[in-house]
Amino acid sequence: MSINKFTVSSFLKAKNNDEKISMLTAYDYSMAKILDESGVDSLLVGDSLGMVVLGYENTLQVTIDDMIHHCKAVSRGAKRAMIIGDMPFLSYHVSIEDSVRNAGRLIQEGNAHAVKLEGGKNVIDKVKAIVKAQIPVIGHVGLTPQSVNMFGGFKVQGKGEEQAKEIIEDALLLQEAGVFAIVLEAIPEKLSKIITEKLDIPTIGIGAGKHCDGQVLVTQDMLGMFSDFTPKFVKKYANLSSIIKEATNGYIDEMKSGKFPGKEHGFTIKEEVLEKLY
Ligand code: KIV
């Protein structure tokens, strides 16, 4: 049976047909498989990997090799969803050549279908060169976590006139440079509405309200598995932390009391073989 894969054209078609695009993060094979089988349109191998999976304080220590490693795993798990590989800090900041090579590695080695990078006018030359190399790009404006040290923390962006105008201008420049979608993170709902209406390409919101053409969440946040901090914009659709803890306690108790493993979990050996072992 052929699978109706979600592609760049599906993103654009969804915007034109007023259909919302679903995106979730994924970092490994088994979760990617579950999310893909659940019908999510797109899987973002985000550099949130650094915080959610690798336990770093922010995303700045994530490398292109980390991203390729996890993109490969996700790509083995997903059959229908479009896989977006996030470009980590410093992988598109040094030179145009370096940016194209790193984006290309996410596609060639990581098996991603597209890449995402943060920023606006400061990265336009890199975006144009990556698109010219036939690699689909998603932009990301508003709260761009790789700029955490410049922002002085993970703070809502675009509340003041000047900053809001800059975000609108960045989104328009990214569209002109050839990105096929833009992530809007942690900006006021009414600002994201203006941007979504101004653009021909879809916007994917995270903490940007309901008017975006699609939404993305960090899967571990959405499933209640990551408790270091929970941004205001997260909705938990499950509390897997407590389910996992309950199951783990059950395992520890049964294993310590000798209830597990039971006979049904073991393998037998013939008596005549056994006799020769003593
Ligand atoms: O790294 C990430 O997971 C992201 C999303 C939160 C948009 O960039």
Residues whose N, C-alpha, C, O or C-beta is under 5 A from the ligand:
A	BS01	KIV	T25 G46 D47 S48 V183 I206 V216
